[in-house]
Amino acid sequence: MEAAVVSVSRGAIGFVIAKLGDLLAGKYKLLKGAKGEIMFLKAELESMRAFLERMSEAEEEPDKQSKLWAKEVCDLSYDIEDSVDEFIVLVECESDCEPHGFKGFIHRSMNLLTTMNARHRIAKEFRGLKSRVVEVSERRMRYKIDDVVSKQNKTTIDLRLLALYADTAGLVGIDGPKNELIRLMAGEEGGSAQPTKVLSIVGFGGLGKTTLANQIYQKLKWQFQCQAFVSVSQKPSIRIILRRMLSQVGYVAREGADMEIWAEDELISELRKFLMDKRYFIVIDDIWDETTWNVIRCALPENLYGSMIITTTRINSAARACCCNQHDYIYKMKTLSNEDSRKLFFRRVFGSEDACPLYLEEVSTQILKRCGGLPLAIVTISSLLASERNKFKEHWVHIMNSLGPNFEVNPTLEGMRQILSLSYINLPHYLKTCMLYLGMYPEDYIIWKNDLVRQWVAQGFVSKAHGKYPEDVAEGYFNELVNRGIIQPVDTDHNNEVLSCRLHDMMLDLIIHKCRDENFITATDDIQDMIGLSDKVRRLSLYLDGIIDGTILETTQLSQVRALARFGNSAYAPPLLKFKHLRVLSLEFRWEIPDLTGISHLFQLRYLKIKTDGKIQVPSGVVHLGRLQHLIVPRRTILPNGIGNMKSLCTLQEFDVGLNSIDNIRDLGDLINLRDLRICGHLSKMDELHDMERRQRLDVLTCSLEKLCDLRYLHMDYNIKVSYVLSSLFLRRLHMLCPFPKVPNAIGELHNLFDLDLTIEVLEDDIAILAQLQSLNRLKLHIEGKPETEEKVVICRKGFPVLKHFWLFCVRMSQLTFEAGTMPSLEKLEVRINSLYGAAPMGIEHLLGLKEIFVFVGGCGGEGSCSIRAALTLLRKAIDMRSSHPTANIKCVDNLLLLEHLLDDGFSWRKYGQKDILDAKHPRLPKASSELT
């Protein structure tokens, strides 16, 4: 692995050595004597780094003295890096700000004294750092810390995608309890009106309560008019929970109403009224106290429609509070049986329960015994063992001996932490750092992979690999954490790529515990905790609600903080001017946005994300942050003029072409390092523009886009109509919701394209352009018009060789036919048509690999509805006759489908994992009036 990375075990020492090497290369003007001190620092730090590597790979836990010495070296490395960065910023500011000619001579003369004073100050800092390095080295020799035993690190990055993760705890030993509870809650068929029932699932953390509840939810939710699945956690915000429930059950606020500012009683009242006459199914996951349940219960009305509520909790008294009526039921989770434990363990380690070699049988039995039938423990240990390429019995025995012998009898939080800790101890150092960084996020937070890997890179956690972008290497790290069962996938895309994840609360508990021990992250939801901290804060995560005492952080030393994340409902923002060495800044607000001017002075910033429901004012100085690589702001954001100066930008989201100046639209073309670009257009603002000005903006945008030759991902909203000539042949994902007359010929040149979302007016023979794309894995086509000829659109054989997911929405197309041999890899087909203009797709029987088919037909309420229903019934029968038995969902809706029903805001893939997921919590289809089953 490349050594120049920041890690939890070695601090910033790798980065510092590389930066000291840059200083010695002659690019920067060093004072006489400073060069020798820097050479000494570099040599000493290289020796310390080699030792820290040995210590981090030690078989046994280092003793307390060794840990203290390692901590001192890590702190020293951060301080040296800060001094080096200050010097580099000083030199760069000198070169950037100096005018030329006679005026420049006067300017340089006037500032010579100031500059020399600053250089002398930094040289003095280097002398002080040299003294500290000498002291640390002497202490290492004095206490003979070199006696640490080292071992060979066998762990390498394994990009096995999700094959290892596919058999989760929920797929073993869950069917029995699931079916039992479904029968219990179903009640009598065809009897009298059924009252609302509550099922409370109670048990120790890691037993699979959430998995069981989710399995029941996924099985039954289609039988209810309204559904919601919400998590509560230890420190819940009742208002957020109620808002999520309202959103998921399909509630639409009256015009002009703002749910964000509603009090709890308003939210309860609205939810109660909305559900009163409906059959609903609500899951309330992870309740920690009776009070929380009592408040939420007020919003869930008793009715006689057979509604169902499921709660999960670790607390017996909370379970009893949930189930106070005679028709309610408490289910106590049981551990897995020996048979199911073996199935889960061996499937995850070997891929089959019958594949365990004889020499590992006995030790496997002992490991399973010590896991006590707890699914989370079994998944953790089996994932750890599966990640080892060689299955040495000695290593398995070591893992077994590391498990507490009493856990099987008395499972405790400390015992579970010990088991989970094994997954941490056996990680390579670079994955340890990435794992602990997850402690920046609050409990139950959905963490998006793209955000996470960008922050890892910005923090310096990711090694360089020849020919690969750091973000691509970081994705490998992310996949490895998934493979090892450390993070749990939430949303996946059409290709089973994990897009977002969350942490089990017991894994988060371990991470927070380790972060405190290593002083890696300081996370708090109480600003008072910042008073009297003994260690320097390296990374700070704040979850703030209500009114905050801002004087506390004003008096706290914060200049050494590398990453700052702010969550919660409070409008308070920390004093950003104090964070002069910040690399990562992530701010989340509701509506009230504080002054963000201090961002302009964060010259080390690499990653900036601001998320809010309100409108932000981006400081003008942001355009001078030369190291900023990722800028993510909300829609309706006006960026300051001068974005062309931000040459390091790789990610820009969202760039609003309706609100930003024409100069900024033109400057967009200067950002030649952009790889990820999302362009939106404020609808009302675009409509307000005169035709000439709108055309001018779009023409300038077209010119700018044609200069961006390194794009990997481009998204453009449907109201941005440009004649864009695709200039980047490296595009992997292209989402063009703006309509084209037909399929652009240039798309046929995008040989790396695997994800295409395209809107066109008509589709005729130009389907052949798309069929030749050899990498295309997902295709989503919106077709607005109807071909002039009445001929069918035929997808010919040998087309789309690797396409797995085909989504087609046609307003007026006549018919779609699949020939034999086409789309050999297709697994999922979604077709949405209107009955007045088209018929059900033909040739489905030729799609041999099909696993799922969804057909939605609009306009079934008028003339011809009988014939279209008959055609769909025949389609259903044809599907049922397939030997592969694909899942089929065929629906008719009364109203005609319109293009705007399906052209979402472009954010749904970020919220739910892909652009359109049929099981999404917020359905985007018109309400079905009938369904063929």
N, C-alpha and C positions, 0 to 999 in steps of 0.2 A: 504494500500500500504506500502511496505517496505520503511523506511525513508531514508536509506543510498543512496540517489541519488543526483546528481547535478541538480538544477532546476533554471529557470530564476528568480523565486521569492525568492529563498532561497540560491542561490549561491551554494557553495560546502559544506554547513554546515552539511548535512547528512553524506557525506563522511568523513569530518574532525572528527566528533564525533566517527565514527567507527575506524578511524586510531588512535585517541588518546586512545581509548580502547585497541587497539593492543599494543601500547607503554607501557601501564600500566600492561599488562599481563605478563611481566617479560622476554619476548623474547629478548628485547633490553636492553643493559646496560646503565642505566640512572645515571647521576651524582647526588650526594646527594642534595636534595632540588628541583631538577627538577620534581620529581614525584608529589610533592604537587602542584606545579604550573600547571602541566598537569591535575590533578584532578579538580582543580579550573576551568580551561579552559573548560573542558568537561561538568561540571555541568552548567556553565553559558551559554554555547552554546546550551545545551539541552533546557534550558528555552527560549532562543531566537528563537530556531527552532519552538517550540510550538506556540509562538506568531506569527511568520512569516506565519505559516500555517493558523492561524485564519485570518490574514490580506489578504492573497492571496485568501481566500474563501469569502471575504466580499462581501455583496450584492452591495454596492456602491463603486465607485472609491475612494481609500484612498486619504487623503489630502496631500498637498505638503510636510509637515513636516514628516508625516509617511513614504512617499516615500524616503525622504532623509535618514531617520534613517534605513530603510530597505536596501537601497543601501550601507550604511556604513557597515552594518552587512555582506552583501554579499561579499564586498571587503575584510573585515576582515577574512571571512571564507577561501577565496582563498589564502590569505597571510599565514594563519596558515597551510593550506594544503601544501603550498610550503616548509615551514620550516620543517614540518614532513617528507615530501618526501626527502628533502636533508639529513636529519638525517638517514633515512632508507637506502638510497643509500650509505652513508658513512659507515654504519655498514656492509652492504652486501659486499662492496668492501674490507673491512678489512678481513672478513671471507673467501672470495674467493681467495684473493691474498696471504695469509700468507703461506709461506713454512713451512714444519715440521722439527723436529729434531734440531740439534745444529745450523744449518743455520737459521732455523726458529726462534730460541731464539735470535740470533744476529739481525735478521731482525725486530723482534718485539721490541727489546730494542731500536734500532735506530729510529723506527717510533713512539715510545711511546709519545715523546714530541709533535710531529706533530698531532697525534691523539687526545691527551688531549686538545691541543689548539683548534682543530676543535670542540670538544665536548663542551668546554667552550664557544666558539662563538655561538653555537646553543642554549646552555642554556641561554645565554644572550638574544638571540632573543626571546626565550619563555617568559622571564621576561618582555621584551618590549611588546610582544603581550598580556600578562596578563594586563598590564597597559592600553592598548587600549580597551580591553574587559570591564574593570572597567569603563572607560570613556563612552563607548557606553551604558552600563547598566544605568549609572547615567543620561545620556541624555534622555533615554526612560522614566525614572521616572519624570524627571524635566518637560518634555513637555506633560506628561500624554497621551502618545501614545496608552496606553491600552484601550482607549475609543472606539477603532474601533469596529464596529458591525460585528459579524461573522454569517455565515449561514452554514447549513448542505450541504456537497457536495454529490449530488445524482448521479454524473456521474461515470459510470463504463465502463471497456473495453467491447466492443460489437463486437464479431467476426462474423458478419453477412455476411462476404465476400462481394460480389458485388451486392446483391439483391437490396439494396437501391439505388445503383448508376446506375442501368441499365437504368432507365428512365431519361436520361440527357436532357438538354435544347434543344439539336438538334433533339429530337424525338417528340417534341410538337410544333406545329405552324410553322414547317419548310417546310412541303410538298408543301404548296401553293406557297411561294416564290421560292422554288427549281424548281418546275415544270414550273412556269412562266418564270424564267430566262433560263431554258433549251430550252424552245420553242423560246424564244427571240434570243438566240445565235445560234440555229440550222440552221436558214436561210432556203432557198428554197431547197427542195429535188430534186435531179436530174438536177438542173439548171447548169448554167455556173460555172466556177471556182470561189471558194469562197475566199475572202481576209481574212487575219488574223484579228481576232476581239479581242477587249479588253473589259472586263467587270470589272468595279470598284465598289466594295461594300463598302459603307461609312456609318459610324454611331458611336455613343458614345460607349466607352468601356463597355463590358458586354452585348451588344445587341445580340451577337451570330454571328458576321461576319465570324469568322473563321469556326464555325460550318456549316454555310450555304455554304461557299466556299468548305469545305471538302465534304459535302454531294453531291454537284454537281460534284466534282472531282471523288469521288468513283463511281458515276453513269455513267460518260461518259468516264473515262480514257481508257477503253478497246477499244474505237473507234479510238484511236490515236496511231501512231507508237512510239512516245516518250512522256513520262510524267515526271513531276517533281513537288514537293510541297516543297517550302522553306520558312522559316521565316526570316524576316529582322530585326525587333526590333529597338529601339531608337538609339543605337550606333553600327551600322552594320559594319562588315568587308566585303567589297565588294569581296575580293579575296576568302574568305571562302564561301560566297554565290554562286559565280560563279563555284567554285570547286564542291560544292554540286549539282548544277544543271547539270554540266557535268557528274558527277557520276550517277545521277538518270536517265538521258535520255539515258544511255547506251553507252556513249563515252568510248572508250578504247585508252589510250595514246600509241603513237608509242613506239617501244622497245627502252629503254634507256632514255626516256623522264621522267622528274620529275615534275609533276604538282604542287607540293608543293612550288617550287621556281619560278613559272611563275608569271610574272607581270600581272596587270589587263588587259592591252591591249592584251597580248598573250591569256589569258583566254577568253576574249570577242571574239577575232578572231577565236579561235578554236570552241567555242560554236556556233558562227554565221555560220561558214562553215558547221558544223555538222548538223544543223537544217534547212539549206537553202532548201534542197530538200525533207523535211519530213513534215508530218502532226503532229504537236506537241500540247501538252496541258500543260501549265505551270501555277501554282498558286504561286503568290508572296504575302505572308501574312504579314500584319502589317507594311506597309510603313509609315514612319513618315515625310518624306520631299520630295520635288520635285527632288532635286539633286540626291538622291539615285536612284529614278526611272529612271531618264534620263540616268544614267550610265548603269543600268541593261537593259534598253530598247535597247541599242546599240547591245546587245548580242542576241536579239530576232528578227530574220529577218522577213520582210514582204514577204509572199509568197501567192500563190493562191491555197493552198491545204486545206483550211478550218481550219487552226490552230486557237487555242484559248488561250487567256491569261486572268486570273482572278487576280485582286489585291484587297486587303482589306486595309482600312486605316480609321483613325479617322479624318483625316484632309481633309476638302473640297477642298482646293487648290491642294492637292496631287492627289485627285480623278480626278479633272479636267485635271491635267497634264497627267494622264494616258490615258485619253479618248479624244484625239485631232482629231480623224477622224470621219466621219459621220456615219460609221457603228459600232462605239464604243458606250458603254452604261454605265451610272452611275446609280447604284441602291442604294437608300437611305433606310437603314434598318429602319423598323418600330418596335415599341414595341409590345409585345404580346397583343392580344385582351383579354377582360375580360374572355371569355370562355376558351381560351388556357391557360391563367394565372391560372385559377382554376384547369384545368386538370393537369398542371405541379405541382402545389402546393400540391393538394390532393393525387396525385399518389405517390409523394415522401414521404409524411407524413404518409398516411394510406394504400398505395398500390392500391387504387382505388379512382376514383373521386366521387364515390357515398357513400364512407364509413365515411364521416365526421359526428360526432355526432352533434345533434341539438344545444347543449350548446356551441359548438365552432364555429358555423356558422357565427355569427355576428362578432366576433373578427377576424375570418379568412378573412372576407370581408375587414375589416379595414386594416389588415396587407397587403393584396394584393394591396389595394389602395395605400398604402405608398410605395410599391415596384415599382409602376409606370410601370408595364408591362416589367420590365427589367429582362431577364432570369437569369443573374448571381445573381441578388439580390434575386429573388424568390428561386433559387436553394440553395443559402446560408442560407436563413432563414428557408426554409422547411427542409433542412438537419439538422439544429440546433434543430428544434422542433421534428423531427423524432428520434433524438438520445435520447430523454427523454422517459424513459419507461412509466412514468405516465403522462397523458395529463391533467394537471391542468389548468383550465381557468385562474387562477391568474397569472401563469407564462406566458401564452400567452399574457395576457394584459400587463404584464411588458415588454415583447419583443416588442409589438406594440408601447408602449410609448417610447421605446428606439430609435425607428426609427424617423428620422427627418421628420416633417410634410410637408416640402417644397420639398422633393426629387421628389415626383410625378410630380411636376410642373417644377422644374428646376434641373435635375440631374447634379451633379457636382462630381469632383474627391473627394472632402472632404466628400460629402454626401455618395458616394459609399464606401469610407473608413469607414465611421461610421457604415454602414450596415455590411460590412465584419468584422468590429471589434467585432460585437456581437458574431460571431463564435469563436473568440479568447477568449473573456471574459468568455464565458460559458464552456471553456475547463477545465478539471482537470489539476493541475499544471504540471504533468509529460508530458501531451500532449502539453501544452503551450511551454515547453522547446523544444520538438521535432519539433514543428511547426516553431519556430523562427530559429532553426538551418538550415532550408531550405534557409535562407538568405545568406548562404555561397556560393550558386550557382548563376551564372549570369543569366540574362534574357534569356528565351527560351532554357535553358539548359535541356537536358534529364537526369533525375536523376534516377539511377538504384537502385532499392530497396535494393539489397544485400549490395551495398556500403553504403547506408544511414544507415541501421540498424546496421552495424558493427561500423560505426562512432558514432552512438548514444550510443552503449554499451561502446566503448572506452572512451567516454567523461563522462561516469557515469550517463547517463540520464535514464537508464533502471533499474527497480526494480528487485530484485531476486524473483523467484517463485519456490516453492518446486517441484523438479522433472523436471524442464524445463530449457533448455539453455537460457541465456539472449537474444540471437538472436531470439529465438522463441517468447519470450515475446515482443520484439521490433517489430516483424512482426505484432503482434496484434495491436500495436500502429499505425503502418503504415496503416493497414486496417481501423482503426477507422478514420484516417485523410481522407482516401478515402470516407468512408461512410458519413462523414460530409461535403463532397464537398470542402474541403480545398485544396486538390491536385487532379489533373486531370490525370487519367490513360492514358498512351501512348501505351505501349505494354502489351499484356496479353498472357498467354500460353494456352495450350490445355484444361486446367481445369478452365479457366477464372480467374486465379490468376494474379494479377497485378504485372508485373516485372519491369516496369519503369513508371515514372510520370513526369509531369512538372507543373509549377505554372502559373496560369493566371497572366498577368502582373500587374493587379490591386491588386491581392492578394500578389504578391511580393512587390508591393509598400507599402502595409500595414505592411508586415513583416519587411522591411527595416526601416520603420518609428518606429516600436516598438523596433527593435534592437538598434536604436540610443537612444531611451528614456531609455532603460534598460542597456545600455552599454554592450549588450550581444555579438554583432558582429560588427566589423569594416570592412566594405566592400568598396572598392574603385577601380577605374580604372585609378586613377591619383596619382602617388607616392607622389606628392606635398601635398596631403591632410593629410599626416602623420605628417607634420610639426606642432608643437605646440598643439598636442592633450592634452586636460586637464585631461582626464580619462586614466587609465591603459587599454591597449588593451588586452582583454581576448581571443578573437578569431578573426583571421585576414583572409580576403578573398581579393586576389589581382587579377585583370584582367589586364594584362600588354601587350601592343603592342609596337613595336619600340624599340628605345634606351632608357634605363632607367638610371637615376642618382642614382647610387648605394650608394652614400655617405649619402643619407637621412636616410635610415634604419640603417646604421652603427651608427648613433648618436641617434637612437630612443630606448627607453627602451622596450625590447621585451621578457625579461626572464619570464614574467608572462603569456605569450600567451599559451593557451591550444590547439588550433587547427589552422592550417595554410593550406590554399588552394591557389594554384597558377594556374591561367588560362591565355590563350592568346598566342600570337605568339612570344613574346620577349624571348630571351635566358637568361634573368636575373633571378637569384635565390636569394632570401633573404639570409642574413648571418646566416646560420643555427646554428652556434655555439652560437648565442645569445638566442636561443629558448630552454633553458635548461629544462623547465617544459612542453614541448610539448607532447601531447598525440596522436594527429592525424596530419598526414602530407600527403597531396595529391598534387602531382606536375604533371602538364601537360605541355609538350614542343612539339615543332615541330621537327626539326632536330638537331639544335644546343643544346647540353646538357652541362650545366655548371658543375663546380666542386661540387660534392655532399659529399665530405669527412666529412662535419660537421654532417651528419646523425649519424655517429659512436658515437657521444657524447650525443645523445638524449636518456638518460637512462629511461625516463618515457614513451617512445613511445609505443603505443599499436597498431596503425594502420598506415601502410605505403603503399601508392599506387603511382607508377610512370607510367605515360602514355606518350608515345612518338613514333614518327615514326622513330627515330634514334636508335642508340645503346648506352646503358648506361653502366657505370662502377660502379658497386655496391661497396661501400667502404668495406674494409675487416673487419672493426669494427662492422659492422651490426650484425655479428653472436654473438656478446656479448650483444645484447640488450635483456636482459632476460625477459622483460615484453611484447615484441612484440607478438601480437596475429594474426595479419593479414598482410601478405606480398604479394603484387600484383605488378608484374613487367611485362614488355613486353616480347614477344617472342624474341629469340636470345640473352637472357640475361644470362651471366655467373655469378653465385653466388660465393662468396668467400668460400674457404674451411672452414669447421667447422660448417656447418648448424646444425649438431647434437646437438650443444649447445643451440639451440633455442627451448627449451622444451615447451614454452608457445604457440607455433604456432598452430593455429586452421585452418588457411587458407593459402595455398601456391599456387599461380598462377603467371606465368607459370614456371614450372620446365622443363628445356630443357635437355632431356636425351642424346642428341647428343653433346652438348657443355659443360655441367658440368662435373667435374672430377668424376672418379669412386669412390673416397672417399666420395664425396657428395652424389652420388647415394646410396652408402652404408649407409651413415648417415641418409638418408631419413627414414630408418626404426626405428631410435631413436625418431622420432617426434610422439610420441604415442598419443598426443592430437589432431592430425590433423583430421578435420572433412570434409574439403573441399579441394580437391587436383585436379589440372589440370596438366597433363603431356603432353608435346609436344616434337616433335623431329625435329630439323632443318633438312629439307629434304636433302639439298646438303651435309651437314656435315655427316649425317648418311650414305649417299652413298659413301662418301670419305673413311669411315672407312673400314679397312680390316675385312673380315668375322669373324675372331677370336675375334678381339676387339669388333665388334658389338655384337657378341654373348655373350661376357663377360659382357658388359654393361647391356644387357637385362636380363642375368641370375642374376646379382647383383640386378637389379631393381625388379625382381620377388621376390627375398628373402626379400627385404625391404618392398614391398607391403604386403607380408604375415604377417608382424609384426604390420600392422596398423589396429587395430581391432575396431576402433571407427569411421571409415569413414562414412559420410552421403552422400557425393557426390564424384564421381570419374569420370574423363574424361581422355581418352587416345587417342592420334592421330592414324590415320590409318597406319602410317609407323613404329609403335612400336609393333612388333610382339612378345608377351610374352605368356608363358604358365602359366598365373596367376591363382592361386587358391584363390577364393574369401574368404577372412578371416573375413571380417566385416559383420556380420549378420544384422547390423543396416542400411545398405545402403538404401537410399531412391531414389537416382537418379544415374544411371549408364550409362555412354556413352562410349562404347567400340568400337571405329571405327577401331581398329586393328582386322584383320580377324581371326576367330576361325574356325576349321574344321566343327564343328557343335555346336549346343546349349550346353554350358557347363552344366553338371548335377548340379553343385553347385548353379546355378542361381535359381533352384527350392527351395533352402533353404532361399532365401531372401524374407521373408514374409512381410517386410516393404516397399519393392520396389514399387514405383508408376510411375517411369519414366525410360524406358529402351530404349537405342539406341544400337543396336547390329549388327555387321557384321559377317556373316558366309559364308562358302563355299557352303554348301548344306543344304536344309531344308527338312526333311522327317518326320518320326514319332516323332522326338524330339520336334515338335511343342507342344506336350502334356506337356512338362516341363514348357513351358511358360503359357499354358492354366490354370495351377493350381495356378498361382500367384493370391491370393485373393485381393491384394491391387493395382494391376497394372492398371494404369489409361491411360497411353500413351505408345504405343509400336511402335518403328521404326526399321524395319528390312531391312538390305541390304544383298541380297543373290547373291553371285558371280557366283556360278556354277549351274549345273543341276544334279538332282538325277540320279543315274545309271539306275534306273527303270524309265519307262515312266509314272508311275502312277501319278495321280493328288495328289496335297497336299490338304488334307481335314481338315478343322477346325471343329472339332466335337461339338456336342451339349453339353451344360453345361460348356463350356470353357469360360474363360475370363469374369468373372461375372461383373466386374465394369469397363472394358475397354471402354474409350470414343473416343480415337483417335488411329487409326491403319494406319500406313504408311508403305508401302511395295514396295521395289525396287528390281526387279529380272532381272538379265542380261539374264539368260537362263532357267528359270523355265517353265515347260510345262503349268500348269494351277492351279488355286486356286479356291477351292469350299467351300462355307459356308453351313453347314447343318442347318436345322431348330433348333432353340433354342440356337444357339451359339451367343456370344457377345450381350447379351440382352440390354446392356447400350450404345452400340456403336452409336456415333453421327456423326463422321467424318471418312471417308475412303479415303485414297489416294493410288493408285496403279500405278506403272510405270513399264512397261514391253516392251519387244521387240517382234514385230510381227513374226519374223522368228522362235522364240522358244516357244511362248506361245499364248494363246487366252485370250479374255476378261474374267474377273472373273465371276464365276457362283454362283447362289444362293443368289444374292443381295436381292431378295424379302424376304429372311428370316431375314434380319437385320431390325427389326421392328422400332427401334428408330432412324434410320439414318436420319440426317438432311443435310449433305453435302457429295457429292461423287466427287472425282477427278480421272480421268483415263487418263494417258498419254501413248501413244503407239509409240515406235520408230521403224524405218525401214519401214515406210509406202511408201517409194518411189520406192521400187523394186517390185519383183514378189509377188503375193498374196495380194497386197495392196487393191484390190477390195473386197476380201473376209473379210479382217480384218475390212474394213470400213463398210461392211454390218453387221458384228457382232456387231460393236459398235453402229450402228444405231438401231439394235434390243435392245441393252442394254439401249440406250436412251429412246426407247419406253416403255421398262419395268419400267424404273424409273418414266417416266411421268404418268404411270398408278397408281403409289403409291398414296394412300389417303393422306399421309403426305407431298407429293410434295417436296422432298429434292432438294436442290440446286445441279445442276449437271454441271460439266465442263469436257468435253471429248475432248481430242486433239490428233491429229496425227502429228508426225514430220518425216521428210524424213530420217534423220540420225539415226543410231542405238544409243541407250542410253548406255553410259559407266558408270561404277561405279564411276570413278573420277569426273564425272559431278555432282554427287549428294553428294559425300563425301566432304563437305565443310571444312573450316579450324577449325570448332568447335566453332567459335565465333558468328555465325549468330543468335543463340538464345539470345545472349547478346545484339546484335545490334537491333534485330527486335522483340524480345519477345519470340520466340521459335526456335527450330532448323531449321524448314523450314516453312515459312509462304508464302502462294501463292501470297499474296498481297504485298510482300516485295518490298521495293524501288529498290532493286538491284536483279532482277530475276536471278535465277540460272539455268533456263531451256534453251535448245537450242531453237532458234527461230522457231515458229510453221509455217509450210508451208501451213497447212490447219486446219480448225476447224469445228467440227460438232456442229451445233447450233439447 
